[in-house]
Amino acid sequence: MTIDEFQKLIEKLYFSKDKKRGIEGTYMWFAEEVGELARAIRKSKSKDKKSKEHLEEEFADCFAWLVTLASLTGIKLEKAIEKYKNGCPKCRKNPCKCKEQ
């Protein structure tokens, strides 16, 4: 599935609910999911299958909420990610050669 296909799927599944909730409310859900991902990463010191599956679920949830925010603001993520197609947006190298900040 492409990013564009995924964005269309999420719009079909949730856009009317997300639009009613609005950008601010949707952002709060996104932030909560990022927190859940952070906890899952912190707890995933082991490489067991259950831990990996939980991480995959949390990454999927975060990505779905990010896609929803993009849709609510009229952004097509597949177009937005073109920013990185020629390497680092700052130094234009791949891999990035920017000094650490």
GIURGI-V918039 format. One record per pair of residues at least 4 apart in sequence whose ideal C-beta (glycine too) atoms are under 6 Angstrom apart, sorted by the first residue. I is the first residue (numbers start at 0). J is the second residue. Records with the same first field share a line. If there is no record, write none. Layout:
# GIURGI-V918039
I->J, J
This chain:
# GIURGI-V918039
0->4, 5
2->76, 77
3->77
6->66, 76
9->13, 63, 66, 67
10->14, 70
13->17
14->18
17->25, 67, 71
20->24, 25
22->71
25->67, 68
28->64
29->64, 68
32->60, 61, 64
33->61
35->57
36->57, 61
39->43, 53, 54, 57
43->50, 54
45->50
69->74, 76
74->79
82->88
86->91, 92, 93
87->92, 95
89->97
90->96, 97
92->96
